[in-house]
């Protein structure tokens, strides 16, 4: 499935005259190889001295790629990677000392040589400056002195700008699983029986895991706020708070399924009909979302989409207080973004999350933010999420 993504990356690298590339960011490793590296926390990260647990080396001229992973991920890499070759490096030995850094460097050196890099001829190597460890800079300087190193991030980001059919399929699946979590929120609000934020969050997580049928990363910070905490943009939930009848609830969940993300937000009123004030805030957020979807078409600029949200808010007597959206893919929040200064032109095949939000402020008691994923098509826009809004 990911062969098309790999070819796009190699093509863009060659357009920028790169011969080789070392890919070290999670999103670009997923993009070029299909390997969804686990989050770099826990024992394996500690044992490796925080080395990258996965990188990909590309020969862009010959369109060849090689995945390198920590030995503990060998089976996972074998099942996920779309590249023909992968190698492992030893991180820890239970019975004799080992040097994970030296093991890592030796494997990288051997793979670079096997892909055709040598010290006898010039090569332009692309790296990701933000995520490549200094230990690899030292290797390149020491062992491949005829090579020059440049930033390949713009080339790789350009590859991911327009989603392939395979990526859109992955994003649809992620959106569908996120829908299940948001349906739980709506059901709990409509059939309210006194509960806490923790208990509600556990129900949401359980349903997402059931639908995904596998472990799923769900960020725990700033995802669920209820009652007075909905009056400002205030990450920090869930907390051990008992939800009261009539409370506003805002839930923003981001989940990663096989390396591709969903990001969705809904607002509800628990156990009661929404008040006039709650409906006012909901209507403003909804009008902003619908204005963004209506204006989203190939050729439109991101700043123009943001302006449509701004006008919808102004008609309801509010102003925009934060950005109105972003693209999504192998990262949850990627360029371009729906802000007044982003003049990027929208193209068919992009996938955005629109999330207009409006809040009563420190002296108020409510707020609203609504977010669904939207695919750009030649004929207009397609909303990928199907979960119902919590207030109508």
Buried (B, 14 or more C-beta within 10 A) or exposed (E): EBEEBBBBBBBBBBEBEBBBBBBBBBBBBBBBBBBBBBEBEEEBBEBBEEBBBBBBBBBBBEBBBBBBBBBBBEEBBEEBBBBEBBBBBBBBEEEEEBEBBEBBBBBBBEBBEBBBBEEEEEBBBBBBEEBBBEBBEEBBEEBBEEBEBBBBBEBBBBBBBBBBEBBBEBBBBBBBBBBBBBBBBBBBBEEBEEBBBBBBBEBBBEBBBEBBEEEBBBBEEEBBBBBBBBBBBBEEBBEEBEBEEBBBBBBBBBBBBBBBBBBBBBBBBBBEEBBEEBBBBBBBBBBBBBBBBEBBBBEBBBBBBBBBBBBBBEEBEBEBBEBBBBBBBBBBBBEBBBBBEBEBEBEBBBBBBBBBBBBBEEEBBBBBBBBBBBBBBEEBBBBBBEBBBBBE
